[in-house]
Amino acid sequence: MTKTILRALKGETLPTPPIWMMRQAGRYLPEYRATRAEAGDFLSLCYNSELAAEVTLQPIRRYGFDAAILFADILLLPQALGADLWFVTGEGPRLSTITSDADFDKLGRGEMIHDTLNPVYETVRILRRELPEETTLIGFAGAPWTVATYMIAGRGTPDQGPAHAMKEENRALFEKIIDRLTESTIDYLTEQVKAGAEVVKIFDSWAGSLKGDDFIKYAQEPARIITSELKSRFPDLPVIAFPRQAGDHYIGFHQATGADCVAIDDSVTPEWAAEHVQVSGCVQGNLASSHMVTGGDALVAETKRVVEAFRNGPHIFNLGHGITPDADPENVKLMIDTVRGM
């Protein structure tokens, strides 16, 4: 096994951490913007296998990252389940809402999702053919809680209030949504792996808004179920879990879920994460994405700080969140050169 990310995910401490970047295929790159314009709109880009593969490959060609992550969107799964999905320019995604049992009963399941998602699997197959041999291919899905927040509210919200309200007022319906998403996420990621994904990542972007027992029930437990089932089907499959802004719940998340790697955001320090999280296994993170905008000496210093903090255990270098559209591509190169030059 020579791919550095796979080695880190198996628990190996490497002299130079492998690097990739969340949202590394995106609007900060002029070549991405050109391809998106060719596709016509965001969803057309997601479902055009050739163009989705092209934008996935663009940051690999430009920077030589150690991994490529499939270009798609976490809301393709609810669309495949039967929700209406569209994007409003400058405002983001919109979904038809699930607010009643009648709404829920309209959702599909099982084989139904693959009819819609087959172009995504074809993108994965193209990437396995086109990626350099040394580059790891990562598939992904949104975690059930995070996807549910969009399905219940019909859009992103600052505090995930509508989902929290349903959780308190109609827990039976809320849990049916979580269970359907958990089951469908397993099916979705299974097909990505069959198509050629070597690693999968579960993005729980809004995990931090779940507190106490709710975090255990609706962030940790679905991640455990998904990971366990995938590993029963693919025993050697590495899983990365990202319960963003989990705080103290990062501690023990490896053991509680079976994930091979826990990705951390930049609301915790790398020193804290090395002491409390990396002791349990590989960590991914956690440079603040703002450094990709501001650059300069602070970028170099903070990059070195992250690498040094995690030097004594398995580590994948990444940002604490996705790179933003206003990032400077030259700052990405500076970050990579700093990591690889240490």
Secondary structure, DSSP 8 states (H G I E B T S, - for coil): ---HHHHHHTT---SS--B--TT-SSTTSHHHHHHHHHHSSHHHHHH-HHHHHHHHHHHHHHH--SEEE----TTHHHHHTT--EEEETTTEEEE----SHHHHHT---TTHHHHHHHHHHHHHHHHHHHS-TT-EEEEEEE-HHHHHHHHHHSS--SS-HHHHHHHHH-HHHHHHHHHHHHHHHHHHHHHHHHHT-SEEEEEETTGGG--HHHHIIIIIHHHHHHHHHHHHHSTT--EEEEETT-GGGGTTHHHHH--SEEE--TTS-HHHHHHHTGGGSEEEEEE-TTHHHH-HHHHHHHHHHHHHHTTTS-EEEEESS---TT--HHHHHHHHHHHHH-
